[in-house]
């Protein structure tokens, strides 16, 4: 059974940093592209970042470029999202997802087969 478990969320002030982790079990992480998505209150879930199998390639939504960094440690079966210079508009539930297709880095939700339960990030102004 595949499980993705996010952690590291919390309540922070604008300008602060957080590092989210996504621990995977039941799958071999190196055989999956990984992504982070987020869903703010009253909004649809949106793409944040994605990373290729060994981290050579990454993709970010424009809103987080230069502030967020996605990385992975396949030996630990864990993916990370380092979030710096947080803004109130970053407030959302953050989800990690796994894409075993290995075709390309995807921004669309339907391309990801496995999802975590999410972790709440709240940024106060």
Secondary structure, 3 states (H helix, E strand, C coil): CCEEEEECCEEEECCCCEEEEEEEECCCHHHCEEEEEEECCCCCCEEEEEECCCCCCEEECHHHCCCEEEEEEHHHCEEEEEECCCCHHHCEEEEEEEECCCCCCCCCHHHCCEECCCEEEEEEC
